[in-house]
Amino acid sequence: MSEYAANDSPRGGVVSDSEELGAEASRGRRRWATIVLEECGDGWRATQAGVAAEGRGETAADAAAAYCQRIAETGDRNGGREGAR
């Protein structure tokens, strides 16, 4: 069983792969991701376990936005080092 976001799931947001595939065509694919925000001496840093990319900013929101922008720009989760598309 995979964890996918499903607002209408009777099991608190967890649905099976087969359930998700049926709903995927009508609403698009959704997945949970946890971005870790850490306060550093010079601002904030945003990271995700298993992902080389990171974002930095003066605020936690700026760091999270920088992280998401980095992922969107590189098209991968390895910080542009391997597996780039």
C-alpha positions, 0 to 999 in steps of 0.5 A, a space after each residue: 500500500 502506498 500513501 497518497 493524499 485523498 481527501 475523501 478516503 475513509 482511512 484518513 488519507 491513505 489509499 491503495 495503489 489500485 484505488 489511486 489509479 482509478 481516481 488518478 485520471 479524474 483529479 491527477 496524481 498526488 503524493 505526500 512529501 515532507 520538507 524539513 525546515 531548519 533555522 541556520 545562522 544565516 537564515 533557513 534551509 529546506 531539505 527533504 530526506 533522500 534528495 540532494 537539492 536544498 533551498 535557502 532563504 531569509 525566512 522558512 517560507 523563502 527557503 521552502 519556495 527556493 527548494 520547490 523552485 530548485 526541484 521544478 527547474 532541475 526536473 530531478 531530485 538529485 540537485 542536478 547531479 545525476 538523473 537529470 531529465 
